[in-house]
Amino acid sequence: MRYSGIQPQYFPRLHYFARILAADVFMARDEVQFVIKHKYPGDRTDKSYQAHTPIKHSFGRYLLVVPTKHSGLPAIMETKISYQNNWNQDHLKALQYAYSKSLNFKKLCGEIENLLKKKYENLAFLNLSTIYWGILHLLGENSLTENELSLEFVNKKLKKQKKFKLKEIRLASQTKAYKNFKNLGPNEKILSLCQEVGATEDYCGGVGIAAYVDHKIFERHGIKITVQDWKGKEYRQLFEKHGFIPNLSIIDLLMNASLDEAQKIISG
């Protein structure tokens, strides 16, 4: 059984959906510490995308940013969102300007507006809603309501679908393993989550491999480490003068592509 665990991100990029939909179980690591930036392979520092997502605008790649308010080192599920400056309205205006002429704007704009109008208790809840929204559309669901952007509804749909490998989403904060996390290091936490779901493979990204993965620990417990190697095909985007910009937010793909094309791109 293939496991993949990633922090909940805001309207994640395409490689994120390609990775989780190619696993049997996706563990949303909502208990992980909230950070603005990550250190990537090659000593490159960039956004963590926990509170950012890139879209294509008239002047090229543009980041939508969710403002947060926190102190100390909170987990993503403890990180509060600031609603003082109406950022959600700014995001909607940016999306309208960027995608009003796209193939699926009329079909999707109302759903995104309803999703962003809601005030979320924490960043994890917002991010998970955007993940559920993306998955459900990739499964062919339409006219999504607030009640359908839930873990229960998405898991119900995943169990029945045959387009992708993914059959279940779990939240790390709701696992039995989480109760013992205080005394565990990064590798031990992942190992305990894999063991809880019965995984024999951890399908992970290059950032995690470079940062902390100890292959010997997983080998000793019979768990194979597989690094994602996905490259999305080009699809038609607006603002052609900037050329094709790869790996943008799921919003960009769903706005511009048909369902069949979007599914093929995510499937690689």
Secondary structure in CASP SS format (residue, H / E / C, confidence):
PFRMAT SS
TARGET T0000
AUTHOR 0000-0000-0000
METHOD secondary structure of the structure
MODEL  1
M C 1.00
R E 1.00
Y E 1.00
S E 1.00
G E 1.00
I E 1.00
Q C 1.00
P C 1.00
Q C 1.00
Y C 1.00
F C 1.00
P C 1.00
R E 1.00
L H 1.00
H H 1.00
Y H 1.00
F H 1.00
A H 1.00
R H 1.00
I H 1.00
L H 1.00
A C 1.00
A C 1.00
D C 1.00
V E 1.00
F E 1.00
M E 1.00
A E 1.00
R C 1.00
D C 1.00
E C 1.00
V C 1.00
Q E 1.00
F C 1.00
V C 1.00
I C 1.00
K E 1.00
H E 1.00
K E 1.00
Y E 1.00
P C 1.00
G C 1.00
D C 1.00
R E 1.00
T E 1.00
D E 1.00
K E 1.00
S C 1.00
Y C 1.00
Q C 1.00
A C 1.00
H E 1.00
T E 1.00
P E 1.00
I E 1.00
K E 1.00
H E 1.00
S C 1.00
F C 1.00
G E 1.00
R E 1.00
Y E 1.00
L E 1.00
L E 1.00
V E 1.00
V C 1.00
P C 1.00
T E 1.00
K E 1.00
H C 1.00
S C 1.00
G C 1.00
L C 1.00
P C 1.00
A E 1.00
I H 1.00
M H 1.00
E H 1.00
T C 1.00
K E 1.00
I E 1.00
S C 1.00
Y C 1.00
Q C 1.00
N C 1.00
N C 1.00
W H 1.00
N H 1.00
Q H 1.00
D H 1.00
H H 1.00
L H 1.00
K H 1.00
A H 1.00
L H 1.00
Q H 1.00
Y H 1.00
A H 1.00
Y H 1.00
S C 1.00
K C 1.00
S C 1.00
L C 1.00
N C 1.00
F H 1.00
K H 1.00
K H 1.00
L H 1.00
C H 1.00
G H 1.00
E H 1.00
I H 1.00
E H 1.00
N H 1.00
L H 1.00
L H 1.00
K H 1.00
K C 1.00
K C 1.00
Y C 1.00
E C 1.00
N C 1.00
L H 1.00
A H 1.00
F H 1.00
L H 1.00
N H 1.00
L H 1.00
S H 1.00
T H 1.00
I H 1.00
Y H 1.00
W H 1.00
G H 1.00
I H 1.00
L H 1.00
H H 1.00
L H 1.00
L C 1.00
G C 1.00
E C 1.00
N C 1.00
S C 1.00
L C 1.00
T C 1.00
E H 1.00
N H 1.00
E H 1.00
L C 1.00
S C 1.00
L H 1.00
E H 1.00
F H 1.00
V H 1.00
N H 1.00
K H 1.00
K H 1.00
L H 1.00
K H 1.00
K H 1.00
Q C 1.00
K C 1.00
K C 1.00
F C 1.00
K C 1.00
L C 1.00
K C 1.00
E E 1.00
I E 1.00
R E 1.00
L E 1.00
A H 1.00
S H 1.00
Q H 1.00
T C 1.00
K C 1.00
A H 1.00
Y H 1.00
K H 1.00
N H 1.00
F H 1.00
K H 1.00
N H 1.00
L C 1.00
G C 1.00
P H 1.00
N H 1.00
E H 1.00
K H 1.00
I H 1.00
L H 1.00
S H 1.00
L H 1.00
C H 1.00
Q H 1.00
E H 1.00
V H 1.00
G C 1.00
A C 1.00
T C 1.00
E E 1.00
D E 1.00
Y E 1.00
C E 1.00
G C 1.00
G H 1.00
V H 1.00
G H 1.00
I H 1.00
A H 1.00
A H 1.00
Y C 1.00
V C 1.00
D C 1.00
H H 1.00
K H 1.00
I H 1.00
F H 1.00
E H 1.00
R H 1.00
H C 1.00
G C 1.00
I C 1.00
K E 1.00
I E 1.00
T E 1.00
V E 1.00
Q C 1.00
D C 1.00
W C 1.00
K C 1.00
G C 1.00
K C 1.00
E C 1.00
Y C 1.00
R C 1.00
Q C 1.00
L C 1.00
F C 1.00
E H 1.00
K H 1.00
H H 1.00
G C 1.00
F C 1.00
I C 1.00
P C 1.00
N C 1.00
L C 1.00
S E 1.00
I H 1.00
I H 1.00
D H 1.00
L H 1.00
L H 1.00
M H 1.00
N H 1.00
A C 1.00
S C 1.00
L H 1.00
D H 1.00
E H 1.00
A H 1.00
Q H 1.00
K H 1.00
I H 1.00
I H 1.00
S H 1.00
G C 1.00
END
